[in-house]
């Protein structure tokens, strides 16, 4: 199935789920968290747009509780991907 990045939009609800998983302590929850954050990272690498709001995503950390301007998420992702590939 081809992946369409034109319509991919990561909502604050999805980021909230990731933040909740990051707080889990059991090994099962940690595994789910790792899989969930990896999926978010892949979506962002393919060009997904993050809904503006209090939650963001940092590839080295996961879901972050930080308020950023609407256009800054895209700039942050581009900078992260460039720095990671070098």
Rosetta constraint file for C-alpha pairs under 8 A:
AtomPair CA 4 CA 8 HARMONIC 7.02 0.50
AtomPair CA 5 CA 43 HARMONIC 7.98 0.50
AtomPair CA 5 CA 46 HARMONIC 6.32 0.50
AtomPair CA 5 CA 47 HARMONIC 5.92 0.50
AtomPair CA 5 CA 48 HARMONIC 6.08 0.50
AtomPair CA 6 CA 47 HARMONIC 7.96 0.50
AtomPair CA 6 CA 48 HARMONIC 7.79 0.50
AtomPair CA 7 CA 48 HARMONIC 7.91 0.50
AtomPair CA 8 CA 43 HARMONIC 7.67 0.50
AtomPair CA 8 CA 47 HARMONIC 7.69 0.50
AtomPair CA 8 CA 48 HARMONIC 4.97 0.50
AtomPair CA 8 CA 49 HARMONIC 6.57 0.50
AtomPair CA 9 CA 48 HARMONIC 5.50 0.50
AtomPair CA 9 CA 49 HARMONIC 4.91 0.50
AtomPair CA 9 CA 50 HARMONIC 5.98 0.50
AtomPair CA 9 CA 51 HARMONIC 6.87 0.50
AtomPair CA 10 CA 14 HARMONIC 6.39 0.50
AtomPair CA 10 CA 15 HARMONIC 7.37 0.50
AtomPair CA 10 CA 48 HARMONIC 6.63 0.50
AtomPair CA 10 CA 49 HARMONIC 6.00 0.50
AtomPair CA 10 CA 50 HARMONIC 4.75 0.50
AtomPair CA 10 CA 51 HARMONIC 5.98 0.50
AtomPair CA 11 CA 15 HARMONIC 6.56 0.50
AtomPair CA 11 CA 50 HARMONIC 6.31 0.50
AtomPair CA 11 CA 51 HARMONIC 5.13 0.50
AtomPair CA 12 CA 16 HARMONIC 6.01 0.50
AtomPair CA 12 CA 50 HARMONIC 7.78 0.50
AtomPair CA 12 CA 51 HARMONIC 6.12 0.50
AtomPair CA 12 CA 52 HARMONIC 7.68 0.50
AtomPair CA 12 CA 53 HARMONIC 6.73 0.50
AtomPair CA 12 CA 54 HARMONIC 7.92 0.50
AtomPair CA 12 CA 55 HARMONIC 6.47 0.50
AtomPair CA 13 CA 17 HARMONIC 6.33 0.50
AtomPair CA 14 CA 18 HARMONIC 6.50 0.50
AtomPair CA 15 CA 19 HARMONIC 6.25 0.50
AtomPair CA 15 CA 55 HARMONIC 6.50 0.50
AtomPair CA 15 CA 56 HARMONIC 7.21 0.50
AtomPair CA 15 CA 57 HARMONIC 7.68 0.50
AtomPair CA 15 CA 63 HARMONIC 6.28 0.50
AtomPair CA 16 CA 20 HARMONIC 6.23 0.50
AtomPair CA 16 CA 55 HARMONIC 7.40 0.50
AtomPair CA 16 CA 63 HARMONIC 7.93 0.50
AtomPair CA 17 CA 21 HARMONIC 6.25 0.50
AtomPair CA 18 CA 22 HARMONIC 6.17 0.50
AtomPair CA 18 CA 33 HARMONIC 6.62 0.50
AtomPair CA 18 CA 36 HARMONIC 6.72 0.50
AtomPair CA 18 CA 37 HARMONIC 6.71 0.50
AtomPair CA 18 CA 62 HARMONIC 7.82 0.50
AtomPair CA 18 CA 63 HARMONIC 6.30 0.50
AtomPair CA 19 CA 23 HARMONIC 6.67 0.50
AtomPair CA 19 CA 62 HARMONIC 7.96 0.50
AtomPair CA 19 CA 63 HARMONIC 5.62 0.50
AtomPair CA 19 CA 64 HARMONIC 7.66 0.50
AtomPair CA 20 CA 24 HARMONIC 6.97 0.50
AtomPair CA 21 CA 29 HARMONIC 6.35 0.50
AtomPair CA 21 CA 30 HARMONIC 7.12 0.50
AtomPair CA 21 CA 32 HARMONIC 7.27 0.50
AtomPair CA 21 CA 33 HARMONIC 5.10 0.50
AtomPair CA 22 CA 30 HARMONIC 7.11 0.50
AtomPair CA 22 CA 33 HARMONIC 5.94 0.50
AtomPair CA 24 CA 29 HARMONIC 5.57 0.50
AtomPair CA 24 CA 30 HARMONIC 6.36 0.50
AtomPair CA 25 CA 29 HARMONIC 6.61 0.50
AtomPair CA 25 CA 30 HARMONIC 6.57 0.50
AtomPair CA 26 CA 30 HARMONIC 6.23 0.50
AtomPair CA 27 CA 31 HARMONIC 6.14 0.50
AtomPair CA 28 CA 32 HARMONIC 6.28 0.50
AtomPair CA 29 CA 33 HARMONIC 5.99 0.50
AtomPair CA 30 CA 34 HARMONIC 6.16 0.50
AtomPair CA 31 CA 35 HARMONIC 6.27 0.50
AtomPair CA 32 CA 36 HARMONIC 5.98 0.50
AtomPair CA 33 CA 37 HARMONIC 6.01 0.50
AtomPair CA 34 CA 38 HARMONIC 6.04 0.50
AtomPair CA 35 CA 39 HARMONIC 6.20 0.50
AtomPair CA 36 CA 40 HARMONIC 6.35 0.50
AtomPair CA 37 CA 41 HARMONIC 6.10 0.50
AtomPair CA 37 CA 62 HARMONIC 6.33 0.50
AtomPair CA 37 CA 63 HARMONIC 7.99 0.50
AtomPair CA 38 CA 42 HARMONIC 6.21 0.50
AtomPair CA 39 CA 43 HARMONIC 6.24 0.50
AtomPair CA 40 CA 44 HARMONIC 6.19 0.50
AtomPair CA 41 CA 45 HARMONIC 6.13 0.50
AtomPair CA 41 CA 59 HARMONIC 6.49 0.50
AtomPair CA 42 CA 46 HARMONIC 6.29 0.50
AtomPair CA 43 CA 47 HARMONIC 6.51 0.50
AtomPair CA 43 CA 48 HARMONIC 5.42 0.50
AtomPair CA 44 CA 48 HARMONIC 4.63 0.50
AtomPair CA 44 CA 49 HARMONIC 7.03 0.50
AtomPair CA 44 CA 77 HARMONIC 7.19 0.50
AtomPair CA 45 CA 77 HARMONIC 7.80 0.50
AtomPair CA 45 CA 81 HARMONIC 7.35 0.50
AtomPair CA 49 CA 73 HARMONIC 7.75 0.50
AtomPair CA 49 CA 74 HARMONIC 6.95 0.50
AtomPair CA 50 CA 56 HARMONIC 7.36 0.50
AtomPair CA 50 CA 73 HARMONIC 6.51 0.50
AtomPair CA 50 CA 74 HARMONIC 7.70 0.50
AtomPair CA 51 CA 70 HARMONIC 7.70 0.50
AtomPair CA 52 CA 68 HARMONIC 7.24 0.50
AtomPair CA 52 CA 69 HARMONIC 6.92 0.50
AtomPair CA 52 CA 70 HARMONIC 5.00 0.50
AtomPair CA 52 CA 73 HARMONIC 7.71 0.50
AtomPair CA 53 CA 67 HARMONIC 6.09 0.50
AtomPair CA 53 CA 68 HARMONIC 7.07 0.50
AtomPair CA 53 CA 70 HARMONIC 7.82 0.50
AtomPair CA 54 CA 65 HARMONIC 5.99 0.50
AtomPair CA 54 CA 66 HARMONIC 5.35 0.50
AtomPair CA 54 CA 67 HARMONIC 4.36 0.50
AtomPair CA 54 CA 68 HARMONIC 7.16 0.50
AtomPair CA 55 CA 63 HARMONIC 6.71 0.50
AtomPair CA 55 CA 64 HARMONIC 5.69 0.50
AtomPair CA 55 CA 65 HARMONIC 4.80 0.50
AtomPair CA 55 CA 66 HARMONIC 5.58 0.50
AtomPair CA 55 CA 67 HARMONIC 6.47 0.50
AtomPair CA 56 CA 63 HARMONIC 5.74 0.50
AtomPair CA 56 CA 64 HARMONIC 5.16 0.50
AtomPair CA 56 CA 65 HARMONIC 6.48 0.50
AtomPair CA 56 CA 66 HARMONIC 6.33 0.50
AtomPair CA 56 CA 67 HARMONIC 7.50 0.50
AtomPair CA 56 CA 68 HARMONIC 7.77 0.50
AtomPair CA 56 CA 73 HARMONIC 7.30 0.50
AtomPair CA 57 CA 61 HARMONIC 7.68 0.50
AtomPair CA 57 CA 62 HARMONIC 5.47 0.50
AtomPair CA 57 CA 63 HARMONIC 4.48 0.50
AtomPair CA 57 CA 64 HARMONIC 5.58 0.50
AtomPair CA 58 CA 62 HARMONIC 5.12 0.50
AtomPair CA 58 CA 63 HARMONIC 6.30 0.50
AtomPair CA 58 CA 64 HARMONIC 6.61 0.50
AtomPair CA 58 CA 77 HARMONIC 7.95 0.50
AtomPair CA 59 CA 80 HARMONIC 7.41 0.50
AtomPair CA 68 CA 72 HARMONIC 6.35 0.50
AtomPair CA 68 CA 73 HARMONIC 7.23 0.50
AtomPair CA 69 CA 73 HARMONIC 7.50 0.50
AtomPair CA 71 CA 75 HARMONIC 6.91 0.50
AtomPair CA 72 CA 76 HARMONIC 5.99 0.50
AtomPair CA 73 CA 77 HARMONIC 6.19 0.50
AtomPair CA 74 CA 78 HARMONIC 6.26 0.50
AtomPair CA 75 CA 79 HARMONIC 6.22 0.50
AtomPair CA 76 CA 80 HARMONIC 6.09 0.50
AtomPair CA 77 CA 81 HARMONIC 6.09 0.50
AtomPair CA 78 CA 82 HARMONIC 6.21 0.50
AtomPair CA 79 CA 83 HARMONIC 6.13 0.50
AtomPair CA 80 CA 84 HARMONIC 6.00 0.50
AtomPair CA 81 CA 85 HARMONIC 6.25 0.50
AtomPair CA 82 CA 86 HARMONIC 6.69 0.50
